[in-house]
Amino acid sequence: MTDFSILTAPGISDLQPYVPGKPIEELERELGLSGTIKLASNENPLGPSPLGAQAAANAIAGINLYPDDSGYRLKAKLAGIHGLEPEQLVLGAGSSDVIDMVARSFLSPGRNAVFSRYSFAMYPIYTTVAGAQCWVADALPPDHQDMPYGHDLDAMAKLVDNDTRVVFIANPNNPTGTWLNREALHTFLQALREDVVVVLDEAYTEYVSHEDFPDGVAWLAEFPNLIVTRTFSKIYGLAGLRIGYGMAGASLIDLISRVRHPFNVNMPALAAAEAALDDVEFLRRSRENNAQGLAQLAAGFEALGLDYIPSAGNFITVDLRRNGGEIYQKLLENGVIVRPV
């Protein structure tokens, strides 16, 4: 039998596939459960935006046709909200699709990407698939007084060399929930060469309430090498439709759009995202619910004497003292799906 692993591009056979949260249907089928609670994929527990869900349902009648490949209406609405031109936006099947476009556009053999340890699991996958090398900076130490396990921007800057073409920064970061403040991130961007593309992954930005948390979109005019990615999967509750977007200077968007798959965003997703942008009340309730949940879990961990990482997202990471695997399994048996990290 042919060993196809020897035929793959360099590094592919060594990759570990992305492991999503266990599906509710699978767990209930395996253990005969019902009423399962899924916490493993950072989804909105309030469900989808009602306005978005209704728009998606209405769009179903036209799915015999291809969607608008330009995403004209959604881009126009996003551009108005963010003070940009439509040419400064690209749409993707989730923000991860946009991040993949950046990797395929700027990474290749002989080049490298820099990112932090304990960051989004897809960064090394996209980098390796593009044939480039991964330069992984150590995160801040667990005993750091402000941001344990957070991005160490000084360590990341030291890894940037003449072959670096992309730097990935998740803010807030998944899975640690850590975040970078405005001054620290701005200083990092100022010191970086302009021929290094920075992907600022803001998938959870709508949940953040800290006053000194940066809005990357406000810096696009200052940094032509910056691209900010966002998603409708989290606070808008549209994860199942897979839609996100990237924002940057028009020249940068033009380049990464050349590798975008045609019709990469489906018709119900386009309609749902456009409508969800008007669902102000749903976003308010989602933020409020999330803040209450974070406080509840943090209080529980403190009562149990467990260390946790303060989070700015809609998830929280807790140290279970080497019992993580056992506790994960017990939670599954009780119909609660979490993510072992």
Legacy VTK file of the C-alpha trace (Angstrom):
# vtk DataFile Version 3.0
C-alpha trace
ASCII
DATASET POLYDATA
POINTS 341 float
0.000 0.000 0.000
1.282 3.445 -0.901
2.440 5.601 1.992
0.839 8.860 0.913
2.506 10.747 3.769
5.750 10.782 1.758
3.893 12.521 -1.084
2.583 15.460 0.951
4.125 18.905 0.971
6.827 19.374 3.649
5.451 19.522 7.183
1.902 18.414 6.370
2.193 14.886 7.739
3.553 16.287 11.024
0.596 18.591 11.577
-2.008 17.841 14.208
-5.503 18.494 12.766
-7.622 21.161 14.404
-9.900 19.468 16.937
-13.239 21.261 17.349
-15.447 20.977 20.406
-17.271 17.663 20.641
-20.672 17.959 18.888
-23.750 17.775 21.084
-25.339 15.129 18.845
-22.282 12.893 19.072
-22.104 13.009 22.867
-25.819 12.393 23.300
-25.676 9.489 20.864
-22.698 7.930 22.653
-23.969 8.306 26.217
-27.738 8.427 25.753
-27.940 11.936 27.171
-30.237 14.854 26.482
-30.142 18.538 27.333
-26.374 18.714 26.812
-24.601 22.017 27.472
-21.783 22.821 25.047
-19.119 25.249 26.264
-16.244 24.047 24.090
-16.485 26.271 21.015
-17.125 29.744 22.455
-20.587 29.903 20.897
-23.262 32.345 22.014
-25.534 30.570 24.547
-28.383 32.956 23.694
-28.549 31.489 20.209
-28.351 33.463 16.961
-29.231 37.090 16.506
-33.033 37.007 15.938
-32.737 39.525 13.123
-29.953 37.490 11.543
-31.829 34.198 11.870
-34.940 35.635 10.236
-32.929 37.095 7.369
-31.201 33.753 6.793
-34.554 31.968 6.730
-35.886 34.455 4.196
-32.821 33.988 2.003
-33.356 30.223 1.717
-35.901 30.751 -1.061
-33.128 31.910 -3.373
-30.501 29.253 -2.775
-30.894 27.827 -6.267
-28.792 30.825 -7.313
-25.173 31.572 -6.503
-24.678 34.274 -3.871
-23.398 37.737 -4.709
-19.684 36.997 -4.944
-18.790 40.624 -4.213
-20.858 40.737 -1.025
-21.800 44.254 -2.096
-24.571 44.974 0.430
-22.736 43.584 3.446
-19.472 45.300 2.527
-21.272 48.610 2.065
-22.898 48.298 5.492
-19.655 47.295 7.218
-17.793 50.106 5.481
-20.322 52.620 6.782
-20.068 51.282 10.332
-16.254 51.307 10.410
-15.669 54.465 8.384
-13.988 52.611 5.519
-14.468 52.173 1.790
-15.942 48.872 0.528
-12.618 48.223 -1.240
-11.034 47.927 2.200
-13.036 44.803 3.082
-12.865 41.137 2.179
-15.429 38.552 3.277
-14.664 35.006 4.334
-16.267 31.794 5.538
-15.488 32.873 9.076
-12.545 35.116 9.955
-10.319 32.029 9.826
-10.908 31.939 6.059
-9.530 35.479 5.795
-6.509 34.533 7.897
-5.896 31.615 5.533
-6.014 34.029 2.581
-3.288 36.125 4.190
-1.109 33.055 4.744
-1.535 31.857 1.154
-0.808 35.347 -0.167
2.362 36.168 1.770
3.861 32.927 3.077
5.896 30.410 1.088
9.010 28.231 1.469
11.892 30.264 2.840
9.595 32.649 4.690
8.223 32.535 8.230
5.347 33.710 10.403
5.632 34.815 14.022
2.975 34.177 16.654
2.676 33.493 20.367
2.561 30.166 22.133
-0.936 29.290 23.415
-2.524 31.208 20.559
-5.152 30.253 17.952
-4.472 26.695 16.807
-4.925 27.486 13.119
-1.932 29.845 12.836
0.655 27.029 12.640
-1.576 25.024 10.306
-2.036 27.837 7.793
1.671 28.705 7.988
2.815 25.144 7.406
0.366 24.542 4.565
1.808 27.628 2.857
5.259 26.026 3.123
6.610 28.589 5.573
8.211 28.160 8.994
6.599 28.897 12.354
8.520 31.117 14.757
6.706 30.685 18.080
7.429 33.184 20.842
7.173 32.090 24.449
4.143 33.534 26.205
4.401 35.621 29.358
5.114 33.426 32.407
2.253 31.972 34.474
3.234 34.143 37.437
3.102 37.395 35.457
1.231 39.908 37.612
-0.884 41.427 34.848
-1.321 38.931 32.034
-0.252 35.318 32.750
0.191 33.297 29.535
-0.413 36.449 27.480
1.419 37.614 24.341
5.005 38.680 25.071
5.387 41.363 22.411
9.097 41.840 23.154
9.727 38.130 22.590
7.709 38.240 19.376
9.624 41.272 18.095
12.940 39.486 18.645
11.825 36.607 16.424
11.040 38.857 13.461
13.858 38.498 10.921
14.485 39.287 7.261
12.357 36.313 6.179
9.332 37.142 8.334
6.316 38.085 6.238
3.387 37.694 8.658
2.812 38.253 12.371
-0.375 36.816 13.889
-1.806 38.514 16.992
-5.114 37.467 18.557
-6.626 40.160 20.755
-8.300 38.916 22.918
-6.419 35.671 22.558
-8.017 32.258 22.168
-7.710 30.057 24.269
-6.147 32.076 27.100
-8.550 35.037 27.087
-5.609 37.402 27.593
-5.464 40.767 25.863
-3.109 43.573 24.851
-3.734 47.192 25.767
-3.683 50.108 23.350
-0.236 51.466 24.212
1.599 48.127 24.131
0.129 47.036 20.810
0.585 50.431 19.152
4.238 50.553 20.212
4.782 47.076 18.760
3.221 48.033 15.433
5.272 51.235 15.226
8.527 49.324 15.651
7.699 46.640 13.065
8.952 46.803 9.487
6.323 47.847 6.958
7.013 44.798 4.797
5.697 42.488 7.530
1.931 41.955 7.389
0.244 41.969 10.795
-2.984 40.018 11.224
-4.855 41.431 14.215
-7.422 38.735 14.977
-10.303 40.431 16.811
-12.825 37.579 16.837
-13.888 38.390 20.413
-13.524 42.173 20.431
-17.249 42.830 20.907
-17.105 41.220 24.352
-14.336 43.469 25.691
-15.212 46.268 28.123
-11.722 47.456 29.156
-11.242 51.168 28.473
-7.684 50.817 27.185
-8.496 47.957 24.814
-7.493 48.950 21.257
-9.734 49.131 18.215
-7.456 47.953 15.431
-9.660 49.493 12.742
-8.709 52.964 13.985
-5.074 52.242 13.042
-5.577 51.060 9.472
-4.676 54.440 7.978
-1.525 54.616 10.087
-0.305 51.080 9.384
-0.671 49.981 5.739
0.645 46.516 6.680
-2.179 45.889 9.185
-5.234 43.715 8.527
-7.951 43.367 11.163
-10.171 40.290 11.108
-13.558 39.906 12.775
-16.339 37.340 12.780
-20.091 36.912 13.101
-19.569 33.488 14.726
-19.213 34.634 18.323
-21.331 37.447 19.748
-23.706 37.505 16.755
-24.384 33.768 17.156
-23.948 32.885 13.470
-21.213 30.252 13.838
-23.121 27.673 11.794
-23.292 29.997 8.784
-19.524 30.653 8.708
-19.031 34.311 7.928
-16.331 36.789 8.896
-14.401 39.635 7.333
-11.061 41.387 7.081
-10.310 45.115 6.932
-7.134 46.752 5.626
-5.854 49.210 3.072
-7.342 48.704 -0.388
-4.039 47.528 -1.899
-3.627 44.822 0.760
-7.226 43.684 0.355
-6.773 43.537 -3.419
-3.851 41.149 -3.058
-5.417 38.701 -0.616
-8.702 38.759 -2.558
-6.864 37.172 -5.479
-6.613 33.877 -3.582
-10.180 33.998 -2.237
-12.317 31.081 -3.360
-15.259 32.210 -5.506
-18.621 32.315 -3.721
-16.861 31.586 -0.429
-19.727 33.133 1.583
-23.177 31.631 1.103
-26.415 33.533 0.533
-28.077 32.953 3.960
-24.838 33.988 5.672
-24.647 37.254 3.737
-28.259 38.073 4.572
-27.937 37.086 8.231
-24.764 39.095 8.792
-26.221 42.210 7.206
-29.333 42.011 9.383
-27.456 41.077 12.563
-25.489 44.320 12.409
-28.749 46.088 13.349
-29.461 43.799 16.316
-28.215 46.214 18.977
-30.406 44.783 21.739
-29.160 41.239 21.108
-25.539 42.396 21.380
-26.321 44.205 24.623
-27.900 41.105 26.148
-25.036 38.933 24.934
-22.420 41.181 26.547
-24.363 41.339 29.795
-24.904 37.580 29.905
-21.239 36.960 29.200
-20.022 39.314 31.916
-22.274 37.579 34.440
-21.030 34.162 33.326
-17.364 35.117 33.609
-17.950 36.494 37.109
-19.865 33.366 38.148
-17.147 30.999 36.935
-14.329 33.084 38.416
-16.090 33.097 41.795
-16.536 29.331 41.581
-12.880 28.730 40.753
-11.798 30.958 43.636
-14.088 29.090 46.024
-12.468 25.834 44.875
-8.969 27.281 45.224
-8.244 26.893 41.494
-6.053 29.248 39.477
-7.542 30.705 36.309
-6.567 33.239 33.667
-8.647 36.443 33.758
-10.440 36.570 30.417
-11.638 39.326 28.098
-13.480 36.864 25.836
-16.525 34.625 26.224
-14.513 31.745 27.703
-12.158 31.200 30.620
-9.153 28.923 31.153
-8.706 27.200 34.522
-5.841 25.122 35.933
-7.227 21.787 37.123
-3.907 20.624 38.580
-3.176 17.649 36.364
-6.720 16.322 36.707
-7.924 17.917 33.487
-8.462 14.694 31.562
-10.433 13.049 34.339
-12.584 16.109 34.990
-13.190 16.572 31.255
-14.514 13.016 31.039
-16.704 13.393 34.136
-18.205 16.578 32.728
-18.984 14.781 29.466
-20.753 12.058 31.400
-22.862 14.768 33.023
-23.734 16.384 29.704
-21.318 19.321 29.823
-18.838 19.744 26.948
-15.702 21.768 27.697
-12.358 22.004 25.901
-9.210 20.460 27.378
-6.230 22.709 26.592
LINES 1 342
341 0 1 2 3 4 5 6 7 8 9 10 11 12 13 14 15 16 17 18 19 20 21 22 23 24 25 26 27 28 29 30 31 32 33 34 35 36 37 38 39 40 41 42 43 44 45 46 47 48 49 50 51 52 53 54 55 56 57 58 59 60 61 62 63 64 65 66 67 68 69 70 71 72 73 74 75 76 77 78 79 80 81 82 83 84 85 86 87 88 89 90 91 92 93 94 95 96 97 98 99 100 101 102 103 104 105 106 107 108 109 110 111 112 113 114 115 116 117 118 119 120 121 122 123 124 125 126 127 128 129 130 131 132 133 134 135 136 137 138 139 140 141 142 143 144 145 146 147 148 149 150 151 152 153 154 155 156 157 158 159 160 161 162 163 164 165 166 167 168 169 170 171 172 173 174 175 176 177 178 179 180 181 182 183 184 185 186 187 188 189 190 191 192 193 194 195 196 197 198 199 200 201 202 203 204 205 206 207 208 209 210 211 212 213 214 215 216 217 218 219 220 221 222 223 224 225 226 227 228 229 230 231 232 233 234 235 236 237 238 239 240 241 242 243 244 245 246 247 248 249 250 251 252 253 254 255 256 257 258 259 260 261 262 263 264 265 266 267 268 269 270 271 272 273 274 275 276 277 278 279 280 281 282 283 284 285 286 287 288 289 290 291 292 293 294 295 296 297 298 299 300 301 302 303 304 305 306 307 308 309 310 311 312 313 314 315 316 317 318 319 320 321 322 323 324 325 326 327 328 329 330 331 332 333 334 335 336 337 338 339 340
